[in-house]
Amino acid sequence: MLDIVIEARQASIGPGMDVKRILPFRLKRMVGPFIFMDHAGPVTIQPQKVHAMDVLPHPHIGLSTVSYLFDGQVTHRDSLGVEQIIRPGEVNWMTAGRGIAHSERFEEPDALAGGKLEMLQTWVALPEKDEEADPAFQNYKPHELPIFTETGIWMRLIAGNAFGLRNDVKTLSPLFYLHVVLDAGKRFGLPKEHSERGIYIAKGSIEVAGKTYVAGQMLVFSKGVDPFLLAKENTTLMMLGGEPLGERFIWWNFVSSSKERIEQAKADWKEGRILLPPNDNQEFIPLPPDRSRPAGNPAPEALS
């Protein structure tokens, strides 16, 4: 049985940068440990306006950000002093733990020409025992991420384990994240190792149990439900999920199992106790107004 279909909502994170926001959703906050998912692009913008898209330094706690590009490039800088350009097929995995700030800059206009920027960013909530871990960052190259192919099917394991594939991307709870490309007419299944599984249709369309689903939709399934997916056309899917971690509160860029810890993170950012990236510390995103929402789960307001 299909648990829920999530329709991506449009969100704007800056001039020229509208995204499709998939998670969190009011009826399904998380899929496994994944608590946030944005799909940006393809972005078309005039070269002189590229810098308006920059995501200025901003903070995180209690999560890992996972950046993955279909096309283009982005420069990441963080409080640890890391400066890393991410390119298509690579993974930037940043664990915020007790607190980190980072920026994402679009510093190569040619990388955006002709709608060449397209990226996905997810957040993975951390287990309670790791929420106050030291922050860390790792970039993984395409050769470190296993690929499976057969006629009409191409699949890359971004993180975790699925379909017998594993890699060395460091995760802190059981999960999987896959990039799958199917030719029209091909059939595909879901990994069976995990309790919660989601399929985000990035491009194309699929048929499940006789019904067609299209780009911009996420289908969520529980364990024990193993449908076949039929690609109605050439289709790109992002599959993700894993084991639930329990309730998490989310406010702006902060995730925690504790409301009080969210309040502390607000104060820490406002008072400058979360360090800015040493090589990008001349500007930052200030703490937004505290607009109260029920259930302690306001929607995030930034891509990352």
Salt bridges, closest charged atoms under 4 A:
ASP38 OD1 - ARG21 NE 2.85
ASP54 OD2 - HIS51 ND1 3.46
ASP54 OD2 - ARG105 NH1 3.21
ASP78 OD2 - HIS76 NE2 2.73
GLU83 OE1 - ARG77 NE 3.14
GLU90 OE2 - LYS141 NZ 3.33
GLU107 OE2 - ARG77 NH1 2.87
GLU118 OE2 - HIS39 NE2 2.77
GLU118 OE1 - LYS203 NZ 3.34
ASP130 OD2 - LYS129 NZ 2.93
GLU131 OE2 - ARG248 NE 3.53
GLU132 OE2 - ARG261 NE 2.72
ASP134 OD1 - ARG98 NE 3.22
GLU196 OE2 - LYS28 NZ 3.56
GLU207 OE1 - LYS232 NZ 3.11
ASP226 OD1 - ARG197 NH1 2.98
GLU243 OE2 - HIS194 ND1 4.00
GLU263 OE2 - LYS266 NZ 2.98
ASP268 OD1 - ARG273 NE 2.81
ASP280 OD1 - ARG105 NH2 2.79
GLU283 OE2 - ARG105 NH2 3.04
ASP290 OD2 - LYS266 NZ 2.79
GLU301 OE2 - ARG291 NH1 3.63
